[in-house]
Amino acid sequence: MTSDQQLVAGPNLALTFDVDGFSNWIGSLGAMSPGPLSRGEFEHVGLGRVLALLDEYSVRATFFVPGSTAVSFPDAVRAIADAGHEIAHHGWVHEPLTRLTADQERAVLVRGRDELERVTGVRALGYRSPGWDMNPTTVELLLEQDFEYDSSLMGADHTPYWCRVGDRASAEDGFSWGRPTRLVEMPVAWHLDDHPYFEHIEAPGVFNMGLRPPSSVLEIWTGEFDYMADSLGGGVMVLTLHPQVIGRGHRLAMFRRFLDHVVGRGDARFTTCLDYARAWREGREPSLPSGAADTKRPTSGA
């Protein structure tokens, strides 16, 4: 096996961190008062703890960073890159894409990417949409801006797949599959995200109780990883964490126990999203998911 084939063949864990800072509270929730903003301010505390833990375990991770976070916490964001972790794109100020026109979306995509590059010296090649939603034009924009992968969708669990353009949903005619492109999807899932379990949110139109005991989350995450490794024989589990969430003491202790479980198996590898997406792409051509209706559409050249 080549090194790329070996990476794809075994059980892999991609630790990803959304470094939202103030942006989620401002961009997604419209919360400008000191209370919620102070929760975003905790980002620099939680991030320091996360980086120290990753260094202890000698693990490289992927950090999805909004451009505005790089403005607010430039030294902290620079420290991520200096530690050898992957820097990826997470919008400008965590703005929900469905509120934007295509031109507005392109503008925030470019602005956020350029700010990350200015602060870190690294050009982001991976993208995660704020709130895990997209417009019909988002994949085209990512291809236009030379991104290699996205990590926002849930069409698979432990296997990447090809992002598409031109999907059409209709109540009358059913779902029409679009064209697969060369943009790799690194799939996510809400049950593999720390935010809904732990964060208590009360905002107009939004309520999340949160405040779950970490032991219940540990059970879910270890169960999911063991299923992938033992029943599927491998793949990648993309875990989504937020330093301002997982960086609280009792949650960080649980996260350490989860890492100990993965390391203790002896058969698992840690990977960045970019490394795994590139390894998975090797030797493959864009195609529709297995079992999808054969529309005979040509593969996108993008």
Buried (B, 14 or more C-beta within 10 A) or exposed (E): EEEBEEBBBBBBBBBBBBBBBBBBBBBBBEBEEEEBBEBBBBBBBBBBBBBEBBEEBEBBBBBBBBBBBBBBBBEBBBBBBEBEBBBBBBBBBBBBBEEBEBEEBBEBBBBBBBBBBEBBEBEBBBBBBBBBEBBEBBBBBBBEBEBBBBBBBEEBBBBBBBBBBBEEEEEEEEEEBBBBBBBBBBBBBEEBBBBBBBBEBEEEEEEBEBEBEBEEBBEEBBEBBBBBBEEEEBBBBBBBBBBBBBBBEEBBEBBEBBBEBBEEBEEBBBBBBBBBBBBBBEEEEBEBEEEEEEEEBEBBEB
